[in-house]
Amino acid sequence: MSEGLSVHNANVSYGRRQIVHDLSLPTLPHGSLTALIGPNGAGKSTLLRAVAGLEKMHGVVRLDDLDLSAMSVAERARRVTYMPQNLPPGLSLSVMESVIAALRVTPVDGLPLSNDACLREAFEALQRIGITHLADQWLNTLSGGQRQLVSLAQLIARRPQVMLLDEPTSALDLNYQLKVMECVRGLVREHNLIAVVVLHDINLAARFADHIAVLRQGRLYASGAANEVLNPLLFAEVYRVRARIERCSEQSLQVLVDGAF
């Protein structure tokens, strides 16, 4: 059996409206970062929430030899951690307290941590992202981008086997977009984790992802390495734009959009 995260025949509906249609992903190996891309309404966030166990799904999600779809949400959360686009509003906690609370809810390796260990793990998570200066600030005083960074700190402090991140860079400036993606990729490599990230910025996806999965109308349109998947036909059919894919002077793939159809 292949080791990694696999999704087989996923179907997700909201009432009578089907969002994800019989979608299967190739096994995503440990130590890899996969970007989910596609236009608005393609089913990316819905699929991510279904893999996390937060949406009712018909189908199978496996991690190595474990059937995650047969587990409770709490059991799945010990192995798979989901980062939403936004933290819930109105939390009367400091940034440090919020990260510690996340550790209390889902302890590292399923074992409760001492108070000192919680403080250490929380501080290291903030330090890794570069936001220790926010530690004592209240969540409800932060900007949307700062709240995204705190949400990422909560996730990485818990050291899950699988990280699911829904548009983690959407409210960030260029500096922090790069820092966040470098942090996620570094954690994946360092701890042999699996990360699945919903991204709208295709140049970020091409730069940081080992694999790209393209969704269109709730179905898998294509998957593979960026240089295998990204081409003018894909952008015409999936995004309805005229685009070129070129390499810059540093040999990174760049998507250049010339116009809409």
C-alpha positions as CSV (number, residue, x, y, z in Angstrom):
1,M,0.0,0.0,0.0
2,S,1.3,3.5,-0.9
3,E,2.4,5.6,2.1
4,G,1.0,9.1,2.2
5,L,-2.4,10.8,2.0
6,S,-4.9,9.6,-0.5
7,V,-8.4,10.6,-1.4
8,H,-10.7,8.2,-3.3
9,N,-14.1,9.0,-4.9
10,A,-14.8,12.0,-2.9
11,N,-18.4,13.4,-3.2
12,V,-19.6,16.4,-1.2
13,S,-22.9,18.1,-1.5
14,Y,-24.6,21.1,0.2
15,G,-28.2,20.1,0.2
16,R,-29.1,19.1,-3.3
17,R,-26.2,20.9,-4.8
18,Q,-23.2,18.7,-5.4
19,I,-19.9,20.6,-5.0
20,V,-17.3,17.8,-5.4
21,H,-17.9,15.1,-7.9
22,D,-16.3,11.6,-7.5
23,L,-12.8,13.2,-7.1
24,S,-9.7,11.1,-6.4
25,L,-6.2,12.4,-5.8
26,P,-3.0,10.6,-6.5
27,T,-1.3,9.6,-3.2
28,L,0.5,12.6,-1.7
29,P,3.7,11.3,-0.2
30,H,5.3,12.3,3.1
31,G,7.7,15.2,2.8
32,S,5.6,16.9,0.0
33,L,3.6,20.1,-0.4
34,T,0.7,20.0,-2.8
35,A,-1.1,23.1,-4.0
36,L,-4.8,23.0,-4.9
37,I,-5.6,25.6,-7.5
38,G,-8.6,26.4,-9.7
39,P,-11.1,29.2,-10.2
40,N,-13.6,30.4,-7.7
41,G,-16.3,27.8,-7.0
42,A,-14.1,24.9,-8.2
43,G,-14.5,23.0,-4.8
44,K,-11.0,23.6,-3.4
45,S,-12.0,24.8,0.1
46,T,-14.8,22.3,0.2
47,L,-12.5,19.4,-0.6
48,L,-10.0,20.6,2.0
49,R,-12.7,20.7,4.7
50,A,-13.9,17.3,3.7
51,V,-10.4,15.8,4.0
52,A,-10.2,17.4,7.5
53,G,-13.5,15.8,8.4
54,L,-15.4,19.1,8.7
55,E,-17.8,18.4,5.8
56,K,-19.8,15.3,5.3
57,M,-18.2,13.3,2.4
58,H,-18.9,10.1,0.6
59,G,-15.6,8.5,-0.3
60,V,-12.4,7.4,1.4
61,V,-9.5,9.4,2.9
62,R,-6.5,7.4,3.9
63,L,-3.3,8.3,5.7
64,D,-0.8,5.4,5.2
65,D,-2.8,2.4,6.4
66,L,-5.4,4.3,8.3
67,D,-8.9,5.0,7.1
68,L,-9.4,8.6,8.2
69,S,-12.9,8.7,6.9
70,A,-13.9,6.1,9.5
71,M,-12.6,8.1,12.4
72,S,-14.3,10.7,14.6
73,V,-13.4,14.4,14.0
74,A,-11.4,14.3,17.3
75,E,-9.4,11.2,16.2
76,R,-8.7,12.7,12.8
77,A,-7.6,16.0,14.3
78,R,-4.7,14.4,16.1
79,R,-3.2,13.5,12.7
80,V,-4.7,16.1,10.4
81,T,-4.9,19.9,11.2
82,Y,-6.9,22.4,9.2
83,M,-6.2,26.1,9.0
84,P,-9.2,28.1,7.9
85,Q,-9.0,31.3,5.9
86,N,-10.0,33.3,9.0
87,L,-9.9,32.9,12.7
88,P,-13.4,33.1,14.3
89,P,-14.1,36.7,15.5
90,G,-14.5,37.9,19.0
91,L,-11.9,35.8,20.8
92,S,-10.8,37.5,24.0
93,L,-7.3,35.9,24.0
94,S,-3.8,37.1,23.5
95,V,-1.8,35.7,20.6
96,M,0.3,33.5,23.0
97,E,-2.8,32.4,24.8
98,S,-4.5,31.3,21.6
99,V,-1.6,29.2,20.5
100,I,-1.4,27.6,24.0
101,A,-5.2,26.9,23.8
102,A,-4.7,25.2,20.4
103,L,-2.0,22.9,22.0
104,R,-4.4,22.1,24.9
105,V,-7.2,21.1,22.5
106,T,-4.9,18.9,20.3
107,P,-1.7,18.1,22.2
108,V,1.5,17.3,20.4
109,D,1.7,13.5,19.7
110,G,-1.6,13.1,21.6
111,L,0.2,13.7,25.0
112,P,-0.7,16.5,27.4
113,L,2.1,19.0,27.8
114,S,3.3,20.7,31.0
115,N,2.7,24.5,31.3
116,D,6.4,25.1,30.6
117,A,6.3,22.9,27.5
118,C,3.2,24.6,26.2
119,L,4.9,28.0,26.6
120,R,8.0,26.7,24.8
121,E,6.2,25.1,21.9
122,A,4.0,28.2,21.5
123,F,6.9,30.6,21.5
124,E,8.8,28.4,19.0
125,A,5.8,28.5,16.6
126,L,5.6,32.3,16.8
127,Q,9.4,32.5,16.4
128,R,9.3,30.3,13.3
129,I,6.9,32.6,11.5
130,G,8.5,35.8,12.8
131,I,5.7,37.1,14.9
132,T,7.0,36.9,18.5
133,H,6.4,40.7,18.7
134,L,2.7,40.0,18.6
135,A,2.7,37.5,21.5
136,D,1.0,39.8,24.0
137,Q,-1.4,41.5,21.6
138,W,-5.2,40.7,21.7
139,L,-6.5,38.7,18.7
140,N,-9.4,41.2,18.2
141,T,-6.9,44.0,17.7
142,L,-5.0,42.3,14.9
143,S,-5.3,42.9,11.1
144,G,-6.6,40.1,8.9
145,G,-3.1,39.3,7.8
146,Q,-1.8,39.1,11.3
147,R,-4.7,36.8,12.3
148,Q,-3.7,34.5,9.4
149,L,-0.2,34.3,10.8
150,V,-1.5,33.5,14.3
151,S,-3.7,30.7,12.8
152,L,-0.6,29.2,11.1
153,A,1.3,29.4,14.4
154,Q,-1.6,27.5,16.1
155,L,-1.4,24.8,13.4
156,I,2.4,24.3,13.4
157,A,2.6,24.2,17.2
158,R,0.5,21.0,17.1
159,R,2.9,19.2,14.7
160,P,0.3,17.3,12.8
161,Q,1.2,14.6,10.2
162,V,-0.9,16.4,7.7
163,M,-1.4,20.2,7.4
164,L,-4.4,21.5,5.4
165,L,-4.2,25.2,4.8
166,D,-7.0,27.2,3.1
167,E,-5.5,30.3,1.3
168,P,-2.9,31.0,4.1
169,T,-1.4,33.9,2.1
170,S,-4.6,35.7,0.9
171,A,-4.4,38.7,3.4
172,L,-0.6,38.9,3.6
173,D,1.9,41.3,2.1
174,L,4.6,40.0,-0.2
175,N,7.2,39.6,2.6
176,Y,4.9,37.4,4.7
177,Q,3.6,35.5,1.7
178,L,7.1,34.3,1.1
179,K,7.8,33.7,4.8
180,V,4.7,31.6,5.2
181,M,5.3,29.4,2.2
182,E,9.0,29.0,3.1
183,C,7.9,28.1,6.7
184,V,5.4,25.5,5.5
185,R,7.8,24.0,3.0
186,G,10.6,23.9,5.6
187,L,8.3,22.1,8.2
188,V,7.3,19.6,5.5
189,R,10.9,18.8,4.7
190,E,12.2,18.8,8.3
191,H,9.5,16.6,9.8
192,N,8.5,14.5,6.8
193,L,5.0,16.0,6.9
194,I,2.3,16.3,4.2
195,A,0.9,19.7,3.4
196,V,-2.1,20.6,1.1
197,V,-2.5,24.3,0.5
198,V,-5.3,26.1,-1.4
199,L,-3.7,28.9,-3.3
200,H,-5.0,31.5,-5.8
201,D,-1.5,32.8,-6.6
202,I,-0.4,30.3,-9.2
203,N,3.2,31.7,-9.2
204,L,3.4,31.0,-5.5
205,A,2.1,27.5,-6.2
206,A,4.6,26.9,-9.0
207,R,7.5,28.1,-6.8
208,F,6.8,26.2,-3.6
209,A,4.7,23.2,-4.4
210,D,6.0,19.7,-5.3
211,H,2.7,18.8,-6.8
212,I,-0.2,20.8,-8.2
213,A,-3.8,19.6,-8.4
214,V,-6.1,21.6,-10.6
215,L,-9.8,21.6,-9.8
216,R,-12.6,22.6,-12.2
217,Q,-16.3,22.4,-11.4
218,G,-15.7,20.0,-8.5
219,R,-13.6,17.6,-10.5
220,L,-9.9,17.0,-10.9
221,Y,-8.7,18.5,-14.1
222,A,-5.0,17.8,-13.9
223,S,-2.3,16.9,-11.4
224,G,1.5,16.7,-11.4
225,A,4.6,18.9,-11.1
226,A,4.1,22.5,-12.1
227,N,6.2,22.2,-15.3
228,E,4.0,19.2,-16.3
229,V,0.6,20.7,-15.5
230,L,0.8,24.4,-16.2
231,N,0.3,25.3,-19.9
232,P,-1.7,27.7,-22.1
233,L,-4.5,25.2,-22.7
234,L,-5.1,24.7,-19.0
235,F,-5.5,28.5,-18.5
236,A,-7.8,28.8,-21.4
237,E,-10.1,25.9,-20.4
238,V,-10.0,26.3,-16.6
239,Y,-9.5,30.0,-16.0
240,R,-10.7,31.4,-19.4
241,V,-7.6,33.6,-19.9
242,R,-4.8,33.8,-22.4
243,A,-1.6,33.0,-20.6
244,R,2.1,32.2,-21.2
245,I,4.4,30.1,-19.0
246,E,8.0,31.2,-19.1
247,R,11.1,30.8,-17.0
248,C,12.7,33.8,-15.4
249,S,16.5,34.5,-15.3
250,E,16.6,32.3,-12.1
251,Q,14.8,29.5,-13.9
252,S,11.6,29.8,-11.8
253,L,8.3,29.2,-13.7
254,Q,6.3,32.4,-14.2
255,V,2.7,32.6,-15.4
256,L,2.0,35.7,-17.5
257,V,-1.6,36.5,-18.2
258,D,-2.2,38.5,-21.4
259,G,-6.0,38.8,-21.2
260,A,-9.4,37.3,-20.5
261,F,-11.6,35.5,-23.1
